[in-house]
Amino acid sequence: MKFRMLLLPLALAACSQTPVATNPAPPASTPGTATVAAASTPSVSGSALLGEYHWQLNDAIDSNGNRIDALFVRPAQPLQLDFTADRLNVVNACNNLGAGYSIRKGRLQVGPMISTMMACHDPALSALDNAISQRLRGSVSVNLLSRDNAPRLQLVTDSGDTLSFTGVATAETRYGGPGERAFLEVAAQTVPCNHPLIPGKQCLLVRERHFDEQGLPSGTPGEWQPLNQDIEGYTHTPGIRNVLRVKRFNISNPPADGPSVAYVLDLVVESEKVSQ
């Protein structure tokens, strides 16, 4: 019995937006703070650094110093900003949110926010989309702070709200390359597999799948085989068959008893409850 089917295109279908151009004076830097852009042209190093991390919200206060509770609906899944070359994506809200952006004179210029249209039954979660969208629009002061190898991102809105984010290195940063996109179908039940240190170990049973540019299945699936390693970001639920979009990375100098390839979850494409 299928309870959920989600088949998405290979990229978020959204038009690139032209950012709003403003030219306010850049904020003064404080010691230990690196302003992302201090000239009329975008800072290449600052923009590149934004894309090397997932930026997870750890604090948010308004102009009166009060915590903005509306941005912390799910503590275990903090709001996260992901930056590509010209696009900002918001993760862990109710819907997937995204907008075009640029950086000018220490200001983050954010274009109109585009959102998927999924309904969330929790009112607080539904309100989260608007709470973050209202603070990520127009022109926002942006600062990057790098201390003790722990990058921090700070955004300050014109109304005085201050949002602080912690940088978590992306898989591309950790593994030193863009990786290879692949699709893995994960069987509903795990299977016994050999492991020198874990007697009775259970492994995911997987096979490779193929999809065309429209996101439709194509070609012949690969052979089922045990996967004697984890998929980063994926937690298996017995009885649920999943099709995953993953990124596959080669591991430089892997340990003698470790895998030479890493799999990182990118998207759950399809889920099905399998009756036993």
C-alpha positions as CSV (number, residue, x, y, z in Angstrom):
1,M,0.0,0.0,0.0
2,K,1.5,3.3,-1.0
3,F,1.0,6.1,1.5
4,R,3.3,8.7,0.0
5,M,4.7,9.4,-3.4
6,L,7.0,12.2,-4.1
7,L,8.8,12.5,-7.4
8,L,10.5,15.9,-7.9
9,P,12.4,17.4,-10.7
10,L,16.2,17.3,-10.4
11,A,16.3,21.0,-9.4
12,L,13.9,23.5,-7.8
13,A,11.8,24.9,-10.6
14,A,12.0,28.6,-10.1
15,C,12.9,31.5,-12.2
16,S,16.0,33.5,-11.2
17,Q,15.0,36.8,-9.6
18,T,16.7,40.1,-10.0
19,P,17.8,41.3,-6.6
20,V,16.6,44.7,-5.3
21,A,19.5,47.1,-5.6
22,T,20.2,49.5,-2.7
23,N,23.3,51.3,-1.6
24,P,23.2,51.9,2.2
25,A,26.4,52.5,4.0
26,P,28.1,49.3,5.2
27,P,28.1,48.6,8.9
28,A,31.3,49.0,10.8
29,S,33.2,45.9,11.4
30,T,34.0,44.7,15.0
31,P,37.2,42.9,16.0
32,G,37.2,39.3,14.8
33,T,34.4,40.0,12.3
34,A,34.9,39.7,8.5
35,T,32.3,41.7,6.5
36,V,31.3,39.7,3.5
37,A,31.5,42.6,1.0
38,A,33.3,45.9,1.6
39,A,33.4,47.1,-2.0
40,S,30.9,47.9,-4.7
41,T,31.5,44.5,-6.2
42,P,30.7,41.2,-4.5
43,S,33.4,39.6,-2.4
44,V,34.5,36.5,-4.1
45,S,36.0,34.9,-1.0
46,G,33.0,35.8,1.2
47,S,30.4,34.5,-1.4
48,A,32.4,31.3,-1.8
49,L,32.5,30.8,1.9
50,L,28.8,31.1,2.2
51,G,28.4,28.2,-0.2
52,E,30.8,25.9,1.7
53,Y,28.6,25.6,4.7
54,H,25.0,24.9,5.8
55,W,24.1,27.8,8.0
56,Q,21.9,26.7,10.9
57,L,20.0,29.2,13.0
58,N,21.2,29.2,16.7
59,D,19.9,32.6,18.0
60,A,17.5,35.3,16.9
61,I,16.7,38.5,18.9
62,D,14.6,41.5,18.1
63,S,15.5,45.2,18.5
64,N,14.5,45.0,22.2
65,G,16.7,42.0,22.9
66,N,13.9,39.5,23.1
67,R,14.3,36.0,21.6
68,I,12.2,35.5,18.4
69,D,10.5,32.3,19.4
70,A,8.5,32.0,16.1
71,L,11.8,31.0,14.4
72,F,12.5,28.1,16.7
73,V,9.5,25.8,16.2
74,R,11.5,22.6,15.9
75,P,14.7,22.7,18.0
76,A,15.9,19.4,16.5
77,Q,15.6,20.8,13.0
78,P,16.8,24.4,13.1
79,L,16.2,26.7,10.2
80,Q,19.0,26.4,7.7
81,L,20.3,28.6,4.9
82,D,22.0,27.1,1.9
83,F,23.7,29.3,-0.7
84,T,24.6,28.5,-4.2
85,A,26.3,30.9,-6.7
86,D,23.2,33.1,-7.0
87,R,20.4,31.4,-5.0
88,L,19.5,31.3,-1.3
89,N,17.4,28.3,-0.1
90,V,15.7,28.0,3.3
91,V,15.6,24.5,4.7
92,N,13.5,23.1,7.6
93,A,10.6,25.5,7.4
94,C,7.1,24.2,6.5
95,N,7.8,24.6,2.8
96,N,10.9,24.8,0.7
97,L,11.7,28.5,0.2
98,G,14.2,30.1,-2.2
99,A,15.2,33.4,-3.7
100,G,17.8,35.0,-5.8
101,Y,20.5,37.0,-4.0
102,S,23.6,39.1,-4.3
103,I,26.0,40.7,-1.9
104,R,26.9,44.4,-2.2
105,K,28.7,46.6,0.2
106,G,28.2,44.3,3.2
107,R,24.5,43.9,2.4
108,L,22.7,40.8,1.4
109,Q,20.2,41.7,-1.4
110,V,17.4,39.2,-1.5
111,G,14.9,38.9,-4.3
112,P,11.2,37.7,-4.0
113,M,10.9,34.5,-2.1
114,I,9.5,31.5,-4.0
115,S,7.8,28.7,-2.0
116,T,6.4,25.3,-2.5
117,M,2.7,25.0,-1.5
118,M,2.7,22.1,1.0
119,A,0.2,22.5,3.9
120,C,1.4,22.0,7.4
121,H,-1.1,21.0,10.1
122,D,0.9,22.5,12.9
123,P,0.0,26.3,13.0
124,A,3.4,27.2,14.4
125,L,5.2,25.4,11.7
126,S,2.9,27.0,9.0
127,A,3.7,30.4,10.5
128,L,7.4,29.7,10.3
129,D,7.5,30.3,6.6
130,N,6.2,33.8,6.9
131,A,8.4,34.5,10.0
132,I,11.6,33.8,8.1
133,S,10.4,35.2,4.8
134,Q,9.6,38.6,6.3
135,R,13.2,38.8,7.6
136,L,14.9,37.6,4.4
137,R,13.8,40.1,1.9
138,G,15.1,43.4,0.4
139,S,18.4,44.4,1.9
140,V,19.9,42.8,5.1
141,S,23.2,43.6,6.7
142,V,25.5,40.5,6.6
143,N,28.7,39.7,8.5
144,L,30.8,36.5,8.6
145,L,32.7,35.8,11.8
146,S,35.5,33.2,11.9
147,R,36.8,32.2,15.3
148,D,38.4,28.9,16.4
149,N,37.6,27.3,13.0
150,A,33.8,27.8,13.8
151,P,32.4,30.1,11.1
152,R,29.4,32.2,12.1
153,L,27.0,34.2,10.0
154,Q,25.1,37.2,11.3
155,L,22.2,38.9,9.5
156,V,20.7,42.1,10.8
157,T,17.4,43.5,9.3
158,D,16.5,47.1,9.0
159,S,14.0,46.7,11.8
160,G,16.8,45.6,14.2
161,D,16.3,41.8,14.2
162,T,19.6,39.9,14.5
163,L,19.8,36.3,13.3
164,S,22.8,34.3,14.1
165,F,23.8,31.1,12.3
166,T,26.5,28.4,12.8
167,G,28.3,27.0,9.8
168,V,28.3,23.3,9.3
169,A,30.6,22.2,6.4
170,T,28.8,20.8,3.4
171,A,29.6,17.3,2.1
172,E,31.4,19.0,-0.9
173,T,33.6,20.9,1.6
174,R,34.3,17.9,3.7
175,Y,35.1,15.6,0.8
176,G,36.9,18.1,-1.3
177,G,34.7,18.0,-4.5
178,P,31.3,18.2,-6.0
179,G,30.5,14.5,-5.8
180,E,28.4,12.5,-8.3
181,R,24.6,12.4,-8.2
182,A,23.0,9.0,-8.1
183,F,19.7,7.4,-7.2
184,L,19.4,4.5,-4.8
185,E,16.3,2.4,-4.1
186,V,16.4,1.1,-0.6
187,A,14.4,-2.1,0.1
188,A,11.8,-2.1,2.9
189,Q,13.8,-4.6,5.0
190,T,17.5,-4.8,5.8
191,V,19.5,-8.0,5.3
192,P,22.3,-9.7,7.2
193,C,25.7,-8.8,6.0
194,N,29.3,-9.5,7.0
195,H,31.2,-7.1,9.2
196,P,34.5,-8.0,11.0
197,L,33.6,-6.0,14.1
198,I,29.8,-6.3,14.3
199,P,28.4,-9.8,14.6
200,G,24.9,-10.1,13.1
201,K,25.1,-6.8,11.4
202,Q,22.1,-5.7,9.2
203,C,22.7,-3.8,6.0
204,L,20.5,-1.8,3.7
205,L,19.6,-3.6,0.6
206,V,19.9,-1.2,-2.3
207,R,19.9,-1.0,-6.1
208,E,20.7,1.9,-8.4
209,R,17.9,3.6,-10.2
210,H,17.8,6.0,-13.2
211,F,15.7,9.1,-14.0
212,D,15.5,11.4,-17.0
213,E,15.7,15.2,-17.0
214,Q,12.0,15.4,-16.3
215,G,12.3,13.2,-13.2
216,L,10.7,10.2,-14.7
217,P,12.0,6.6,-14.3
218,S,14.2,5.4,-17.1
219,G,16.4,2.5,-18.0
220,T,16.7,-0.8,-16.1
221,P,17.4,-0.8,-12.3
222,G,20.6,-2.3,-11.1
223,E,21.0,-5.5,-9.2
224,W,20.0,-5.6,-5.5
225,Q,23.0,-5.7,-3.2
226,P,23.8,-5.1,0.5
227,L,25.3,-1.7,1.3
228,N,27.8,-2.3,4.0
229,Q,27.9,1.4,5.1
230,D,25.6,4.2,6.2
231,I,24.0,6.9,4.0
232,E,24.7,10.2,5.7
233,G,21.5,11.9,6.6
234,Y,19.3,8.9,6.1
235,T,17.5,6.9,8.8
236,H,15.8,3.7,7.6
237,T,12.3,2.8,8.9
238,P,11.6,-1.0,8.6
239,G,8.7,-1.7,6.2
240,I,9.3,1.5,4.1
241,R,10.8,1.3,0.7
242,N,12.5,4.5,-0.4
243,V,14.1,5.9,-3.5
244,L,16.8,8.3,-2.6
245,R,18.7,11.0,-4.5
246,V,22.2,10.9,-3.1
247,K,25.6,12.4,-3.7
248,R,28.5,10.0,-4.0
249,F,32.0,11.1,-3.0
250,N,35.3,9.4,-3.2
251,I,37.2,9.3,0.1
252,S,40.8,10.2,-0.1
253,N,43.1,7.9,1.9
254,P,40.3,5.8,3.5
255,P,41.1,3.6,6.5
256,A,42.0,-0.1,5.7
257,D,38.7,-1.3,7.1
258,G,36.6,1.6,5.8
259,P,34.8,2.4,2.6
260,S,36.4,4.3,-0.3
261,V,33.1,6.0,-1.2
262,A,30.7,8.1,0.9
263,Y,26.9,8.4,0.2
264,V,25.1,11.6,1.4
265,L,21.4,11.9,1.3
266,D,20.2,14.8,-1.0
267,L,16.5,14.1,-1.4
268,V,13.9,11.4,-0.6
269,V,12.3,11.0,-4.1
270,E,9.7,8.2,-3.4
271,S,8.4,6.4,-0.3
272,E,6.2,3.3,-0.1
273,K,4.9,1.2,2.8
274,V,5.4,-2.4,1.9
275,S,3.0,-5.0,3.3
276,Q,4.7,-8.1,4.6
